[in-house]
Amino acid sequence: MKELVIPQLFVSIWLLVNGFVICQRPAVVNLGAIFTFDSVIGKAAKPAMEAAVSDINNDTRILNGTKLNLLMDDVNCSVFLGSVGEEEVVAIIGPQSSGIAHMISAIANGLQVPLISYAATDPTLSALQFPFFIRTTQSDSYQMAAMADLVDFFRWREVIAIVVDDEYGRNGIGALGEELNKKRAKISYKLFLSNQLDESEIMDKLNKSKLLGPRVYVVHVNPDPRLRIFTVARKLQMMTDNYTWLATDWLSATLDSFPPTKKASLGFLQGVVGLRQHTPESSQKRAFMSRWKGMQRKGSASSELNTYGLQAYDTVWIVAYAMERFLDEHKNITFSFNSKLVDMKTSGLQIEKLKVFTGGNDLLDIILQTNFTGLSGQVQFNQDQNVFSGGYDVINIDQVSIRTVGYWSNVSGLSLSPQDARKGEQNSYSRVDQRLQNITWPGGKTERPRGWIIAADERPLRIGVPNRASFVEFVTEVHGSHRIEGYCIDVFLKARELVPYDVPYMFEPFGDGQSNPRYDDLVHMVAADVFDAAVGDIAILTNRTKMVDFSQPYASTGLVIVAPIRNSKSSAWVFLQPFTVEMWCAIAASFVMIAVVIWILEHRHTALSSILTVQQLSSPITGIDSLIASHWPIGYQTGSFAYDYLSDSLYIPRSRLVSLGSPEEYESALRRGPSDGGVAAIVDELLYVELFLSKQKDFGIIGQPFTRAGWGFAFQRDSPLAVDMSTAILSLSESGELQKIREKWFCTMRSCPGEKKNRQEPNKLNLISFWGLYLLCGAFCLTAILVFLVRMVCQFARYKRRQMQSSSPSTMPSSTRCSQVIRHFFDFIDEKEEVIKKMFSQCENPQPQASS
């Protein structure tokens, strides 16, 4: 019995002692810190965290006697050598590198130790796979939104990104690309650099970038006290007014850490615009900065204070406040071994020696509920376990000074005064609401840089030009030389003179010159970046506008039909053609002769003029519909879009389509006709047809153009030159220069192409056209007069006979002269007229009879 009491007593004492230990607050709490001591961020973070630990341990109002023990481990940014897991730490502060943060987060998850970083800005660290990762600095998702707003504010559409090739650089610039897409802008090129920032590598990448179009550079690398990128850029003459430089907050962190003496040598950075994490002014911040000066004098701080130093100081206080509440609730800290850690695939660590913090989840929840005001401003976490964005300062380096020219917040965008981002929700603010102070750009200019060049002397604009074999007046390469000339080339060169910047260019012929090239292939090569642009007689079609951007049309055109024609010669009886014989008989039977003529002239002029003024076609083709239905061969110009249009849109069998390569082939095929191996008609663009018809009299255009199009110059998508060339073409049109260029190439002393149809005969009604009509009218009138005269003569003869019978022979003259006979004849007509008048008068006014 006694043997049983002793073991029971021992167990009771053991439980009592251990229970007392568990309930007792620890005297020391270990806090780990992993960062690179000898770095821009590390030089500010180390003394800041040491100052925070000192302030906390000397403040009796917090932790109630428990001391913080900061275990700092110097980590090279490529290998994790820390051993904090073996020291039973409750939280890890750091690391400053996003790449190391990715590695340590997996270990922190296993140890259930909160990992609190004041400098790792990679936005992908906010993923659910890192539940113990907390960020007290702003995520690059905010910074890249600010950078995209800057790019959009200055109306730039393309940038070149200079990026360090690690998680921090790749993921950060990926976020920038997403934000720029929202602004209809893009990263055109990405220049990836190694972490070592080798100057020869930088020089090679920057030198190659000078051949690119964009001139806006966004630099997103790790803080570099040697500023090697800008040093190399100055050597390459890239810190001039032809270039624009934007930098993320690595630059402000670097410059803020410089002593005043070194800041005096920053003249070569003039015009650079950057971002700095905004920290509001406060008495607490001013007091600490004054204290920092004393720390520098004592040698405990070797650099100036930057925002990462302020955030490192606040991070230690976050852990202290959270540990105070944790100890109030749980009284003690316990660790245990976990067999699952042995299965983790890590190198350089003795996993079996690491212990799991059993209260890690509770401490994590308490940290995420933090809400206090620190040196960096209000500290509070969002649902992604990131500190709420306090916004960014927009800084501009002018000579040797660093000016704040504005502020950015995710609530209001760019503004002239700082906004509290926590007082509102992010909204879709408008560009018109954005404001910044005047900025000094590289070269000392204050005008907004254009931000791009079309081409440079080292890399001129590659312009594809169709090397035509026919209709060479429009564009072609002069045989035996490398000179390109033509109507289209002159229009381009004249428009280029009106573009407000220099455009170095180089024409590259497209095609062998033996046959016309396919223009769709030329446009495809522009879209594929083989050519930067295409200049020539290029029709603006729907399918082509989906691949490239076109300038304003400089010439109007469309598809028309060409066929043989004949002139209808005017004849004396052409006026009879509008009516049939029956119709003419009906008219003759219904109206008197002169009325018929007047009626025809007044009421049937339209039908007559259509016959008298329009040329008649010898071909039965009257338009595109009759051409489709005819089943005859149809000619088209080699290389023209007419082939695809006729076959794909009008569904004409390809077997009916005949390729013709020159005006001579046009003429031959039309003269032979479909019965002799030729074509019934040719379908081609109006401008080619007008040039062809200017030298031909036996062919003409049937009907009106059945498609509408224009010729323009093709450029790559979003090319700013397309807009500027369009403006120039409009100016040429308004000033009459386009017409002068056309007259130079196509007009002779007598006429221009397209004017022939306006000068063809007959354009007016000729005398010969109405000669038969006038002959008939004259004949009818003459006949009427003759009939009248014959009737009068007969009546006069009867009158004379009666007169002679009623008179005595003695009163009759013995002879009558001819003149007297004529005079008596007219007297007879006059007397007859008087008798008729008297008869009409008696009929109108009858006399009453007298009564008997």
VENKA-V253466 format. One record per backbone hydrogen bond with DSSP energy under -0.5 kcal/mol. CO is the residue of the C=O (numbers start at 1). NH is the residue of the N-H. If there is no record, write none. Layout:
co & nh
CO & NH
CO & NH
This chain:
co & nh
1 & 5
2 & 6
3 & 7
4 & 8
5 & 9
6 & 10
7 & 11
8 & 12
9 & 13
10 & 14
11 & 15
12 & 16
13 & 17
14 & 18
15 & 19
16 & 20
17 & 21
18 & 22
19 & 23
20 & 24
27 & 67
29 & 69
30 & 90
30 & 91
31 & 71
32 & 93
33 & 73
34 & 95
35 & 37
35 & 75
37 & 39
39 & 43
40 & 44
41 & 44
41 & 45
42 & 46
44 & 48
45 & 49
46 & 50
47 & 51
48 & 52
49 & 53
50 & 54
51 & 55
52 & 56
53 & 57
54 & 58
56 & 59
58 & 60
59 & 62
62 & 65
63 & 66
67 & 29
68 & 70
69 & 31
69 & 71
70 & 72
71 & 33
73 & 35
73 & 75
76 & 79
79 & 81
83 & 86
84 & 87
84 & 89
85 & 88
85 & 355
90 & 114
91 & 32
92 & 94
92 & 116
93 & 34
95 & 119
95 & 120
97 & 101
98 & 102
99 & 103
100 & 104
101 & 105
102 & 106
103 & 107
104 & 108
105 & 109
106 & 110
107 & 111
108 & 112
108 & 113
111 & 357
112 & 114
114 & 92
114 & 116
115 & 117
115 & 134
116 & 94
117 & 136
117 & 137
119 & 121
121 & 140
122 & 125
123 & 126
124 & 127
127 & 130
130 & 133
132 & 115
132 & 134
134 & 117
135 & 387
137 & 387
139 & 142
139 & 143
140 & 144
141 & 145
142 & 146
143 & 147
144 & 148
145 & 149
146 & 150
147 & 151
148 & 152
149 & 153
150 & 154
151 & 156
152 & 155
157 & 186
159 & 188
159 & 189
160 & 218
161 & 163
161 & 191
162 & 220
163 & 193
164 & 166
166 & 170
167 & 171
168 & 172
169 & 173
170 & 174
171 & 175
172 & 176
173 & 177
174 & 178
175 & 179
176 & 180
177 & 181
178 & 182
179 & 183
180 & 183
180 & 185
181 & 184
186 & 159
186 & 188
189 & 161
190 & 192
191 & 163
193 & 165
194 & 197
198 & 202
199 & 203
200 & 204
201 & 205
202 & 206
203 & 207
204 & 208
205 & 209
206 & 210
207 & 210
208 & 211
209 & 212
213 & 453
215 & 217
215 & 244
216 & 160
217 & 219
217 & 246
218 & 162
218 & 220
219 & 248
220 & 164
224 & 227
227 & 231
228 & 232
229 & 233
230 & 234
231 & 235
232 & 236
233 & 238
234 & 237
240 & 243
244 & 217
245 & 273
246 & 219
247 & 275
248 & 251
248 & 252
249 & 253
250 & 254
251 & 255
252 & 256
253 & 257
255 & 258
257 & 304
259 & 262
259 & 263
260 & 264
262 & 265
263 & 266
266 & 269
267 & 270
269 & 272
272 & 397
273 & 247
274 & 395
275 & 252
276 & 393
282 & 286
283 & 287
284 & 288
285 & 289
286 & 290
287 & 291
288 & 292
289 & 293
290 & 294
291 & 295
292 & 296
293 & 297
294 & 298
295 & 299
295 & 300
295 & 301
306 & 309
306 & 310
307 & 311
308 & 312
309 & 313
310 & 314
311 & 315
312 & 316
313 & 317
314 & 318
315 & 319
316 & 320
317 & 321
318 & 322
319 & 323
320 & 324
321 & 325
322 & 326
323 & 327
324 & 328
325 & 329
326 & 330
327 & 331
330 & 332
334 & 358
334 & 359
336 & 356
338 & 341
339 & 342
340 & 343
341 & 344
344 & 346
349 & 351
350 & 353
351 & 354
356 & 336
356 & 358
357 & 360
359 & 363
360 & 364
361 & 365
362 & 366
363 & 367
364 & 368
365 & 369
366 & 369
367 & 370
370 & 381
372 & 374
372 & 379
374 & 377
377 & 374
378 & 380
379 & 372
380 & 388
382 & 385
385 & 135
386 & 382
391 & 278
392 & 408
393 & 276
393 & 395
394 & 405
394 & 406
395 & 274
396 & 398
396 & 403
397 & 271
397 & 399
398 & 401
401 & 398
401 & 403
403 & 396
403 & 405
405 & 437
406 & 394
407 & 415
408 & 392
409 & 413
410 & 427
413 & 409
414 & 435
415 & 407
419 & 421
420 & 423
421 & 424
427 & 429
430 & 433
431 & 434
439 & 441
441 & 444
442 & 445
445 & 441
451 & 215
451 & 216
459 & 456
461 & 463
461 & 506
462 & 464
462 & 532
462 & 533
463 & 508
464 & 535
465 & 510
466 & 468
467 & 513
471 & 474
471 & 475
473 & 487
474 & 488
474 & 489
475 & 468
476 & 478
476 & 485
478 & 481
483 & 478
485 & 476
486 & 490
487 & 491
488 & 492
489 & 493
490 & 494
491 & 495
492 & 496
493 & 497
494 & 498
495 & 498
495 & 499
496 & 499
499 & 501
504 & 461
506 & 463
508 & 465
509 & 511
510 & 467
515 & 513
517 & 519
518 & 522
519 & 523
520 & 524
521 & 525
522 & 526
523 & 527
524 & 528
525 & 530
525 & 531
526 & 529
532 & 716
533 & 464
534 & 714
535 & 466
536 & 538
537 & 539
538 & 712
539 & 541
541 & 545
542 & 546
544 & 547
544 & 548
549 & 715
555 & 711
557 & 709
558 & 686
559 & 706
559 & 707
560 & 684
561 & 702
562 & 682
563 & 700
564 & 619
566 & 616
567 & 569
571 & 574
572 & 772
573 & 576
574 & 577
576 & 579
580 & 584
581 & 585
582 & 586
583 & 587
584 & 588
585 & 589
586 & 590
587 & 591
592 & 596
593 & 597
594 & 598
595 & 599
596 & 600
597 & 601
598 & 602
599 & 603
600 & 604
604 & 608
605 & 609
606 & 610
607 & 611
608 & 611
608 & 612
609 & 613
610 & 614
616 & 566
623 & 627
624 & 628
625 & 629
626 & 630
627 & 631
628 & 631
633 & 680
633 & 681
634 & 658
635 & 683
636 & 660
637 & 640
639 & 519
640 & 643
641 & 645
642 & 646
643 & 647
644 & 648
644 & 649
645 & 649
645 & 650
646 & 652
653 & 656
654 & 657
656 & 634
658 & 636
660 & 638
662 & 666
663 & 667
664 & 668
665 & 669
666 & 670
667 & 671
668 & 672
669 & 673
669 & 679
673 & 676
673 & 678
674 & 677
681 & 635
682 & 562
682 & 684
683 & 637
684 & 560
685 & 689
686 & 690
687 & 691
688 & 692
689 & 693
690 & 694
692 & 695
693 & 696
698 & 565
700 & 563
701 & 703
702 & 561
709 & 557
710 & 540
711 & 554
711 & 555
712 & 538
713 & 551
714 & 534
715 & 549
716 & 719
719 & 722
719 & 723
720 & 724
721 & 725
722 & 726
723 & 727
724 & 728
725 & 729
726 & 730
727 & 731
728 & 732
729 & 733
730 & 734
731 & 735
732 & 736
732 & 737
732 & 738
733 & 736
736 & 740
737 & 741
738 & 742
739 & 743
740 & 744
741 & 745
742 & 746
743 & 747
751 & 748
752 & 755
755 & 758
755 & 759
756 & 759
756 & 760
764 & 766
766 & 769
766 & 770
767 & 770
768 & 771
769 & 575
770 & 774
771 & 775
772 & 776
773 & 777
774 & 778
775 & 779
776 & 780
777 & 781
778 & 782
779 & 783
780 & 784
781 & 785
782 & 786
783 & 787
784 & 788
785 & 789
786 & 790
787 & 791
788 & 792
789 & 793
790 & 794
791 & 795
792 & 796
793 & 797
794 & 798
795 & 799
796 & 800
797 & 801
798 & 802
799 & 803
800 & 804
801 & 805
802 & 806
803 & 807
808 & 811
808 & 812
809 & 812
817 & 821
818 & 822
819 & 823
820 & 824
821 & 825
822 & 826
823 & 827
824 & 828
825 & 829
826 & 830
827 & 831
828 & 832
829 & 833
830 & 834
831 & 835
832 & 836
833 & 837
834 & 838
835 & 839
836 & 840
837 & 841
838 & 842
839 & 843
840 & 844
841 & 845
